[in-house]
């Protein structure tokens, strides 16, 4: 699988007043910018939740009739929604594994 470079930024919604105030304080106390502190926090939480994310990935892949690795790759390349649409019957071209379950 060829890896494409990750985008430099992505947009998230604004924090509420309380969280923004505490992020500002935390960032200052650690000598980091709010952006750097937020990036590190998000990275930590993803690693912390990786096992739960893998469980969800495994469950979803089984329901969609693909391997977890295939689903992960399709999520990364933007084609996972096609599997979901086929599973939900929104597309007539169901993969054989999905059409046999009904």
PyMOL commands that place a pseudoatom at each C-alpha (Angstrom):
pseudoatom trace, name=CA, resn=UNK, resi=1, chain=A, elem=C, hetatm=0, pos=[0.000, 0.000, 0.000]
pseudoatom trace, name=CA, resn=UNK, resi=2, chain=A, elem=C, hetatm=0, pos=[1.412, 3.353, -0.992]
pseudoatom trace, name=CA, resn=UNK, resi=3, chain=A, elem=C, hetatm=0, pos=[1.176, 5.927, 1.747]
pseudoatom trace, name=CA, resn=UNK, resi=4, chain=A, elem=C, hetatm=0, pos=[0.131, 9.417, 0.834]
pseudoatom trace, name=CA, resn=UNK, resi=5, chain=A, elem=C, hetatm=0, pos=[1.481, 12.327, 2.852]
pseudoatom trace, name=CA, resn=UNK, resi=6, chain=A, elem=C, hetatm=0, pos=[-0.771, 13.358, 5.701]
pseudoatom trace, name=CA, resn=UNK, resi=7, chain=A, elem=C, hetatm=0, pos=[-2.423, 16.749, 5.441]
pseudoatom trace, name=CA, resn=UNK, resi=8, chain=A, elem=C, hetatm=0, pos=[-0.760, 19.409, 7.528]
pseudoatom trace, name=CA, resn=UNK, resi=9, chain=A, elem=C, hetatm=0, pos=[-3.988, 20.579, 9.156]
pseudoatom trace, name=CA, resn=UNK, resi=10, chain=A, elem=C, hetatm=0, pos=[-7.615, 19.726, 9.589]
pseudoatom trace, name=CA, resn=UNK, resi=11, chain=A, elem=C, hetatm=0, pos=[-10.376, 21.804, 11.071]
pseudoatom trace, name=CA, resn=UNK, resi=12, chain=A, elem=C, hetatm=0, pos=[-12.243, 21.042, 14.259]
pseudoatom trace, name=CA, resn=UNK, resi=13, chain=A, elem=C, hetatm=0, pos=[-15.028, 23.033, 15.812]
pseudoatom trace, name=CA, resn=UNK, resi=14, chain=A, elem=C, hetatm=0, pos=[-14.317, 25.616, 18.472]
pseudoatom trace, name=CA, resn=UNK, resi=15, chain=A, elem=C, hetatm=0, pos=[-14.032, 24.573, 22.086]
pseudoatom trace, name=CA, resn=UNK, resi=16, chain=A, elem=C, hetatm=0, pos=[-16.473, 25.819, 24.637]
pseudoatom trace, name=CA, resn=UNK, resi=17, chain=A, elem=C, hetatm=0, pos=[-15.441, 28.726, 26.849]
pseudoatom trace, name=CA, resn=UNK, resi=18, chain=A, elem=C, hetatm=0, pos=[-14.469, 26.529, 29.816]
pseudoatom trace, name=CA, resn=UNK, resi=19, chain=A, elem=C, hetatm=0, pos=[-12.372, 24.059, 27.792]
pseudoatom trace, name=CA, resn=UNK, resi=20, chain=A, elem=C, hetatm=0, pos=[-10.667, 26.820, 25.842]
pseudoatom trace, name=CA, resn=UNK, resi=21, chain=A, elem=C, hetatm=0, pos=[-9.697, 28.585, 29.077]
pseudoatom trace, name=CA, resn=UNK, resi=22, chain=A, elem=C, hetatm=0, pos=[-8.231, 25.397, 30.539]
pseudoatom trace, name=CA, resn=UNK, resi=23, chain=A, elem=C, hetatm=0, pos=[-6.437, 24.474, 27.312]
pseudoatom trace, name=CA, resn=UNK, resi=24, chain=A, elem=C, hetatm=0, pos=[-4.940, 27.948, 27.283]
pseudoatom trace, name=CA, resn=UNK, resi=25, chain=A, elem=C, hetatm=0, pos=[-3.723, 27.536, 30.881]
pseudoatom trace, name=CA, resn=UNK, resi=26, chain=A, elem=C, hetatm=0, pos=[-2.406, 24.005, 30.242]
pseudoatom trace, name=CA, resn=UNK, resi=27, chain=A, elem=C, hetatm=0, pos=[-0.569, 25.140, 27.121]
pseudoatom trace, name=CA, resn=UNK, resi=28, chain=A, elem=C, hetatm=0, pos=[1.055, 28.034, 28.917]
pseudoatom trace, name=CA, resn=UNK, resi=29, chain=A, elem=C, hetatm=0, pos=[2.074, 25.865, 31.867]
pseudoatom trace, name=CA, resn=UNK, resi=30, chain=A, elem=C, hetatm=0, pos=[3.740, 23.312, 29.567]
pseudoatom trace, name=CA, resn=UNK, resi=31, chain=A, elem=C, hetatm=0, pos=[5.368, 25.964, 27.383]
pseudoatom trace, name=CA, resn=UNK, resi=32, chain=A, elem=C, hetatm=0, pos=[3.492, 24.876, 24.271]
pseudoatom trace, name=CA, resn=UNK, resi=33, chain=A, elem=C, hetatm=0, pos=[1.147, 26.562, 21.873]
pseudoatom trace, name=CA, resn=UNK, resi=34, chain=A, elem=C, hetatm=0, pos=[-2.524, 25.609, 22.044]
pseudoatom trace, name=CA, resn=UNK, resi=35, chain=A, elem=C, hetatm=0, pos=[-2.152, 23.895, 18.647]
pseudoatom trace, name=CA, resn=UNK, resi=36, chain=A, elem=C, hetatm=0, pos=[0.806, 21.797, 19.816]
pseudoatom trace, name=CA, resn=UNK, resi=37, chain=A, elem=C, hetatm=0, pos=[-0.886, 20.911, 23.100]
pseudoatom trace, name=CA, resn=UNK, resi=38, chain=A, elem=C, hetatm=0, pos=[-4.076, 19.933, 21.244]
pseudoatom trace, name=CA, resn=UNK, resi=39, chain=A, elem=C, hetatm=0, pos=[-2.159, 17.773, 18.759]
pseudoatom trace, name=CA, resn=UNK, resi=40, chain=A, elem=C, hetatm=0, pos=[-0.379, 15.929, 21.542]
pseudoatom trace, name=CA, resn=UNK, resi=41, chain=A, elem=C, hetatm=0, pos=[-3.613, 15.460, 23.464]
pseudoatom trace, name=CA, resn=UNK, resi=42, chain=A, elem=C, hetatm=0, pos=[-5.406, 14.057, 20.417]
pseudoatom trace, name=CA, resn=UNK, resi=43, chain=A, elem=C, hetatm=0, pos=[-2.507, 11.713, 19.606]
pseudoatom trace, name=CA, resn=UNK, resi=44, chain=A, elem=C, hetatm=0, pos=[-2.459, 10.432, 23.178]
pseudoatom trace, name=CA, resn=UNK, resi=45, chain=A, elem=C, hetatm=0, pos=[-6.221, 9.794, 23.212]
pseudoatom trace, name=CA, resn=UNK, resi=46, chain=A, elem=C, hetatm=0, pos=[-6.092, 7.912, 19.898]
pseudoatom trace, name=CA, resn=UNK, resi=47, chain=A, elem=C, hetatm=0, pos=[-3.352, 5.632, 21.233]
pseudoatom trace, name=CA, resn=UNK, resi=48, chain=A, elem=C, hetatm=0, pos=[-5.258, 5.211, 24.478]
pseudoatom trace, name=CA, resn=UNK, resi=49, chain=A, elem=C, hetatm=0, pos=[-8.421, 4.156, 22.594]
pseudoatom trace, name=CA, resn=UNK, resi=50, chain=A, elem=C, hetatm=0, pos=[-6.711, 2.077, 19.886]
pseudoatom trace, name=CA, resn=UNK, resi=51, chain=A, elem=C, hetatm=0, pos=[-7.913, -1.246, 21.307]
pseudoatom trace, name=CA, resn=UNK, resi=52, chain=A, elem=C, hetatm=0, pos=[-11.538, -0.076, 21.378]
pseudoatom trace, name=CA, resn=UNK, resi=53, chain=A, elem=C, hetatm=0, pos=[-11.194, 1.343, 17.859]
pseudoatom trace, name=CA, resn=UNK, resi=54, chain=A, elem=C, hetatm=0, pos=[-9.814, -2.017, 16.662]
pseudoatom trace, name=CA, resn=UNK, resi=55, chain=A, elem=C, hetatm=0, pos=[-12.763, -3.843, 18.257]
pseudoatom trace, name=CA, resn=UNK, resi=56, chain=A, elem=C, hetatm=0, pos=[-15.200, -1.595, 16.381]
pseudoatom trace, name=CA, resn=UNK, resi=57, chain=A, elem=C, hetatm=0, pos=[-13.211, -2.034, 13.161]
pseudoatom trace, name=CA, resn=UNK, resi=58, chain=A, elem=C, hetatm=0, pos=[-13.272, -5.836, 13.535]
pseudoatom trace, name=CA, resn=UNK, resi=59, chain=A, elem=C, hetatm=0, pos=[-17.011, -5.906, 14.236]
pseudoatom trace, name=CA, resn=UNK, resi=60, chain=A, elem=C, hetatm=0, pos=[-17.798, -3.590, 11.320]
pseudoatom trace, name=CA, resn=UNK, resi=61, chain=A, elem=C, hetatm=0, pos=[-15.535, -5.477, 8.897]
pseudoatom trace, name=CA, resn=UNK, resi=62, chain=A, elem=C, hetatm=0, pos=[-17.233, -8.760, 9.778]
pseudoatom trace, name=CA, resn=UNK, resi=63, chain=A, elem=C, hetatm=0, pos=[-20.672, -7.231, 9.154]
pseudoatom trace, name=CA, resn=UNK, resi=64, chain=A, elem=C, hetatm=0, pos=[-19.515, -5.810, 5.819]
pseudoatom trace, name=CA, resn=UNK, resi=65, chain=A, elem=C, hetatm=0, pos=[-17.948, -9.106, 4.714]
pseudoatom trace, name=CA, resn=UNK, resi=66, chain=A, elem=C, hetatm=0, pos=[-14.363, -7.888, 4.484]
pseudoatom trace, name=CA, resn=UNK, resi=67, chain=A, elem=C, hetatm=0, pos=[-11.230, -8.294, 6.575]
pseudoatom trace, name=CA, resn=UNK, resi=68, chain=A, elem=C, hetatm=0, pos=[-10.331, -5.647, 9.146]
pseudoatom trace, name=CA, resn=UNK, resi=69, chain=A, elem=C, hetatm=0, pos=[-7.223, -4.811, 7.093]
pseudoatom trace, name=CA, resn=UNK, resi=70, chain=A, elem=C, hetatm=0, pos=[-9.305, -4.311, 3.951]
pseudoatom trace, name=CA, resn=UNK, resi=71, chain=A, elem=C, hetatm=0, pos=[-11.783, -2.094, 5.780]
pseudoatom trace, name=CA, resn=UNK, resi=72, chain=A, elem=C, hetatm=0, pos=[-8.956, -0.063, 7.326]
pseudoatom trace, name=CA, resn=UNK, resi=73, chain=A, elem=C, hetatm=0, pos=[-7.386, 0.433, 3.877]
pseudoatom trace, name=CA, resn=UNK, resi=74, chain=A, elem=C, hetatm=0, pos=[-10.744, 1.406, 2.362]
pseudoatom trace, name=CA, resn=UNK, resi=75, chain=A, elem=C, hetatm=0, pos=[-11.329, 3.927, 5.142]
pseudoatom trace, name=CA, resn=UNK, resi=76, chain=A, elem=C, hetatm=0, pos=[-7.904, 5.418, 4.409]
pseudoatom trace, name=CA, resn=UNK, resi=77, chain=A, elem=C, hetatm=0, pos=[-8.452, 5.660, 0.646]
pseudoatom trace, name=CA, resn=UNK, resi=78, chain=A, elem=C, hetatm=0, pos=[-12.019, 6.955, 0.919]
pseudoatom trace, name=CA, resn=UNK, resi=79, chain=A, elem=C, hetatm=0, pos=[-13.906, 3.943, -0.475]
pseudoatom trace, name=CA, resn=UNK, resi=80, chain=A, elem=C, hetatm=0, pos=[-15.396, 2.503, 2.748]
pseudoatom trace, name=CA, resn=UNK, resi=81, chain=A, elem=C, hetatm=0, pos=[-18.688, 4.344, 2.248]
pseudoatom trace, name=CA, resn=UNK, resi=82, chain=A, elem=C, hetatm=0, pos=[-19.282, 2.234, -0.876]
pseudoatom trace, name=CA, resn=UNK, resi=83, chain=A, elem=C, hetatm=0, pos=[-19.181, -0.930, 1.253]
pseudoatom trace, name=CA, resn=UNK, resi=84, chain=A, elem=C, hetatm=0, pos=[-21.585, 0.586, 3.747]
pseudoatom trace, name=CA, resn=UNK, resi=85, chain=A, elem=C, hetatm=0, pos=[-23.975, 1.722, 1.023]
pseudoatom trace, name=CA, resn=UNK, resi=86, chain=A, elem=C, hetatm=0, pos=[-23.938, -1.765, -0.499]
pseudoatom trace, name=CA, resn=UNK, resi=87, chain=A, elem=C, hetatm=0, pos=[-24.571, -3.331, 2.915]
pseudoatom trace, name=CA, resn=UNK, resi=88, chain=A, elem=C, hetatm=0, pos=[-27.504, -0.994, 3.540]
pseudoatom trace, name=CA, resn=UNK, resi=89, chain=A, elem=C, hetatm=0, pos=[-29.000, -1.893, 0.163]
pseudoatom trace, name=CA, resn=UNK, resi=90, chain=A, elem=C, hetatm=0, pos=[-28.534, 1.561, -1.302]
pseudoatom trace, name=CA, resn=UNK, resi=91, chain=A, elem=C, hetatm=0, pos=[-26.505, 0.156, -4.162]
pseudoatom trace, name=CA, resn=UNK, resi=92, chain=A, elem=C, hetatm=0, pos=[-27.500, -2.764, -6.379]
pseudoatom trace, name=CA, resn=UNK, resi=93, chain=A, elem=C, hetatm=0, pos=[-23.933, -4.034, -6.795]
pseudoatom trace, name=CA, resn=UNK, resi=94, chain=A, elem=C, hetatm=0, pos=[-23.696, -5.920, -3.504]
pseudoatom trace, name=CA, resn=UNK, resi=95, chain=A, elem=C, hetatm=0, pos=[-20.510, -7.899, -3.034]
pseudoatom trace, name=CA, resn=UNK, resi=96, chain=A, elem=C, hetatm=0, pos=[-21.270, -11.629, -3.052]
pseudoatom trace, name=CA, resn=UNK, resi=97, chain=A, elem=C, hetatm=0, pos=[-20.537, -11.966, 0.675]
pseudoatom trace, name=CA, resn=UNK, resi=98, chain=A, elem=C, hetatm=0, pos=[-23.124, -9.307, 1.527]
pseudoatom trace, name=CA, resn=UNK, resi=99, chain=A, elem=C, hetatm=0, pos=[-25.869, -10.465, -0.800]
pseudoatom trace, name=CA, resn=UNK, resi=100, chain=A, elem=C, hetatm=0, pos=[-25.736, -14.023, 0.578]
pseudoatom trace, name=CA, resn=UNK, resi=101, chain=A, elem=C, hetatm=0, pos=[-26.490, -12.830, 4.146]
pseudoatom trace, name=CA, resn=UNK, resi=102, chain=A, elem=C, hetatm=0, pos=[-29.985, -11.608, 3.288]
for i in range(1, 102): cmd.bond("trace and resi %d" % i, "trace and resi %d" % (i + 1))
show_as sticks, trace
zoom trace
